[in-house]
């Protein structure tokens, strides 16, 4: 009988499965770091509505119910690795269209953390590389974002300050990425975020089914005092 190899006391086959970084791991830790960086001057509330809730009441109703402040929309993408070693992230084109209709520049971002293994993520987080290496892409910086000829597009992560996106078969450069420190400084200077409360749109009878913009987190930010 062959004894399977073990990693930290866990069979290697099982470890390879549980060691894959999940979106929840990235979401929880990144939101924690962002909230901590802003907490000295702001009260930060993280809102993560379910798909059913957002489809039921609508984004505008959620935002209209918030106290005065600013909102950042963040959509996290799960990384995968291809043969060339670069992390990839899948972008749903229909969800991008919804975000482009709902937000303006400096209000909504894709969060790209290139750590595909939990062990690698933990080490990076301890060393501060998790925050430094995670890139944020403004939805308006996606080249040809309004194109709908593809159901999905792939973002390739070269470095924290260099990303590319398919269009459709070749990769083209995304001109700009942001870091957590850039986001924090922009919020503190009042250059980033959607002002709330927003005017709620009047619902019309027999309206079309609300379009879903993806699993987003909304950061409500208001000054202390």
N, C-alpha and C positions, 0 to 999 in steps of 0.2 A: 504494500500500500504506500503510495506516494503522499508525503506530507506537504500540503501547500505552503508556500512562503508566507511569512507574516510581516506586517508593518505595524509597529506600535501595538502588537498583540492582536491585530485584526487580519484575517486572511487577505492576501493581496488582491484577489478578485473582488472582494467586498470593498476594500479600501479604495480601489480605483473608481468604484461607483460613488461612494459617499464623499470622495475628495473633490468632486466636481463643484466648482463655485456656483451657487445659486443666485438668482436675482435678489432674493430676500437678503442674503448675506451682504451683497453690495449695497442695496437700498438702505438697510438699517444702519450700516456703518457710515456711509457717506452722508446721510441725513443727520446723523449724530454729530459728525465733524462740522458740517455746515451750520447747524444750530448752535454748537459750542462757539464757533468763530463769531457769530452774530449776537450772542446772548448778553454781552456786556452793555450793548446799547439798545437792543431790540427784544421784544417778546416774539418768539417764533412759534407758530402753531402749524403742525403738519397735518394736512387733510388728505386722506387716501380713500375717496369714495369708491364703492363697488361699481362694476359695470352696470348692474341693474339700477342702482340708485342714480347714477349719472344719466342713464337713459330715461329714467322715470321723471326726475325733476328738472334735468338739464343743467348744463354748466353755468348758465347765466343765473339761475335761481340759487345755486350753491354760492356763487360769488356775491350775489346781491344780499345774502344773509350775513355777510361778514362785517365786522366793525371796520372803521376807516384804517387804511394801511395800504400795503402793496402785496401782490401775489406773484410768485415765481412758479411756473409749471415745469416739472422735471419728469422725463420719461427715461427709465433705466433700460438698458439693453444687455442681454446675456451674451457673454463672449464665447466664441468657439475658436479652435485652432485648426488651420489647414496645413498642408505639407510644407508650405514655404515658411511656416513658423509665425506668421502674423495673425494676431487675433482678428476675428471678423464679427460683425454685428448685423443683424437683419433688420431692415427698416421697412415697415408696412406702408406702402404708398398711399392707400386710402386713409390711413390714420394721419399721415403727414398732411394731407389736404385739409382735414378737419382742423388740425392745429394751426395751419397757415390762415384759415378763415377766422379762428377764434382770437389769435394773438397777433401782436405786432413785434417788431424786432426788440431784442433785449427782454423778452418776457417768457419765452419757452425754450427749453434746451433738451437735447439728448445727452445722457450721461454714459460715457464709454470708459469702463474700468477694464483693463486688459488682462486681468488675473483669472485664469481658467481653473486653477486648482486652489482648494481651500488652504492647503499648507503654504503655497506660494503667497496667497493673499495675507495670511496671518503674519508671515515674515515681513512682507512689504509694509503692512500696517504698523508693525512694531518699529520699523526703521523710518517711517514717515513717507515711504515711497507710494503708498496707496493714494494718498491725497495728491502728491506731486505728479504721479503718472496718470491719474484719471483725467480724461479730457471731456470738456463740455462743448457741444456744437449747437449754436443757435439754429433753430429750424429754418431761418431765412438765409443761412449760409450754405444750405444744401444746394449744389448746382442744379439748375433746372428742376427745382422743387415742385413746380406746378405740372410737370409732365405726369400723365396718368397711363402711359402705354405699358407700364410694368406693374405687376401686382406687388413686387417687393424689390428692394435694392439692397446691395451689400456694402457696408462701410468697412474699410480695411484700416486697421490701426498700425501705423508705421512707428510713430513716437507720440508722446503726449502733445507735441505741437505740430504734428503732421498726420493727417488722415485723408483717405480717398474714398470715393463712392463710385459704384458701377453706373454706366450709362450707355447701353445696358450691359455690353460685354467688356468694354474697356474701363479701366479705373481713371477717374479724373480727380484732380486735387480739390479738397475743401479748403478754401482760402484761409480760414481762421478757426482756431479752437480757443477755448477759455480754460483757465485754471480756477480752482476753488478760491485762491487769493484774489484773483481778478473779479470774481463774482462778489465776494465779500466787500471789496473796496468800492465797487460800482453801486452796490446796495447802500452802503454808508454815505455815498455822495449823491444819492437820489437819482442815479442814472439808469436804474434797472428795476423792472417789475411793473406789473399791471396795476394801476390804481383801483382800489376798491373802497366802498361798494360800487358796483356797476349798475347801470340802468337795466332793469329786467325787461326783456322783450315780451311784448304782448303775445300770448298764445292764440293761435287761430284754429277754428274748427277744422277737423279733417287734415290736420297738419301731417307732413311727412314724418316718418319715424326718425327720431334723432340719430344722427351719425355719431359713431363712437370714435373718440380720438385716441384710444389706447389706455393702458393702465398707467395713469398719471398720478403723481403726488403734487399737491399744491401747497406751497409754503406761504402762509400768511405772516407778514412781517409788519410790526407796528412799533413805534418808539416807546420806550419805557416812560412812565409818568404822564 
